[in-house]
Amino acid sequence: MAEPALAEAQALRMLSILLPAAVISSALAPQTLHRLPADLNPLIQALQSKGFSVRIALPPVKGSYGLFQAKSKTLWISPLTIPLGIVRQTVLHEAVHAVQSCPSGTLTPLGWSAQLNPVVEREISAILLRNYHHSSRVLEREAFMLQGQRDAVPKLVNALQQRCR
């Protein structure tokens, strides 16, 4: 999952103060993939070519901005991420989990690391400690780390080609 329920609840409260109900309702409605940033198109196409489905719809786990389901090979991206300006990061985060699921369907670490700003590293560590079981922290750390990298799209496309058959 890309972010915890508390953050989504806070975002919804902020939106409810600023926007009429009709606008909020439309922000939560399923969207077509053309609403994604154009630079994600190669990644979406690579995911689809490997049998993954990408849906811009409320994830089946309440309070999450994104979710990857390995069994159905589905990436869920909350429509709320579009007006919040975090859709790109959320897609990249869930795409990391898709790659982690290859080739067996069980998520395994990719072994990726990057030098992060110490403030960013501390924030990721805090999110992991607060919101994730220790058994999934390595997987989530990779996803959080990559979602902010400039070369994330080509790196993920390459990894999909190599790991997913």
N, C-alpha and C positions, 0 to 999 in steps of 0.2 A: 504494500500500500504506500502511496506517495506521501500522504500526510494524515495526521490524526483527526478524529472526530471533533475535537475542541476547536481546531482552526476552522473547520468548515462551519461549525455552529456560529462562531464569531463572524465569519464572512457573511453568512446569511443574515445575521442580526444587522450588520452594517448595511447590507443591501436593502433590507426591509425598511430601514430608516430613510434611505436615500431614494428608493425607487418604488413606484406603484406595484401592486400585486401582479398585474398582467405582465410587467417586464420581468419580475422575478420568476414567474411561471415559465416564460419563454426562455429564460436563462437556464432552466433546469430540464427543458424538453430535449429529447434526443436530437442530435445534429448530424448533418452529412459530413463526410471526411474532407470536403472542400473547405470547411471552416478552419482546418489546420494550417499552420504556416507552410508556405510553399517549399521551404528548404527541407521539410520533413517528407516530401513526396517520395524520394528514393528509398527512404527507410520503410514507409508504409508499403510501397510496392514490393520491397524485398521480404517484408514480413508476410504479406499475402502470398507471395510466390512459394513460401515455405509452409503454407497451410494455416497461418495465423489469421485470426479475425480481429479487426480493430473497430471498436464501437465507441462513439461519443454518446454516451447515455449514462444515467446514474448507475454506478457500480452496485452489484448485489449485496455488498457489505456497507451498511449504513455508515455515513460519516467519512468515507474515503474519497480522495480526489482521483485515485486511480487504483486499478487492481488487475493482476494477471492471474488467470486461471489456467494452470498447466493442463488439466484434464481435457478442457474444451479448446485449448490453444486460443483463448480470447483475452484481448487487452481491453479493459474498460477504462474509459477516460470520462470523468464527470464533465458535463457541459458547463458547470460552474467555473471550471478552470479557464474558460475562454474570457469572460469578463474580468476575472481576477488577474489575467495576464500570466498564468503559470501553465498554460496548456503545453507549451514546448517541453518544459522541464518534466511534466507529468508523463508525456508520451515517451520521452527518452528513458525515464526511470522504469516504466513498465516494459519497454523494449529490452532493457538490460535483463529483466527477469525472463523474458521470452528466450533470449539467447542463453541464459543460464539453464533453461529447461532442455536444451538440446545436448546430445542427441536422444537421451533416454526418457524425457518427460519429467525427470526429477531435477529440481534446481540444484546446481552445483556451482561453486565459485569459479569465476573465470581467471582469477589471478591478476586482475587489473589493479593498478594503483596509480596515484598521481600526487604531485606536490600540490597541496592546497594551502591557501591562506590560513594561518593558525586560527583566526576567528571563525572561518568557515568550518574547519576541522572540529573545533570545540562545539559548534552548533550541531553539526551532524552527530557527534558523540552524544550530546545531550538528547537529541531526538531519539536516537537508538536506545539509550538507556531508559527513557521515559515510556516509549511506545512499542518496543519490539522485544520479543522473547530472545534470550541469549542465543538460541539455536539458529535464528535467522539474521543475526546482526552482521555477519560477514557478507551475506547476500545483499542485504539492504545497504551496507556501507558502499559496496561497489556501485549500486544503483544511484545512491545519492551523490557519490563522487563523479560519476560519468554525466549525470544530468546537467551539470554546469560546464562541461568541457566544450570548447569550440569545435573540436574534431569529432564530436560524439556520433554524428550521423554516418560519416564514412567508416568510422571504427565499428559501429554496430552492423552496418551493411556487410562489411568484410567478415565480421564474426559470424553473422547469419549464414553466409556462403560457406564458411569453413566448418561450422559446427552442426548446422541443421541440414539434414539430408532430405 
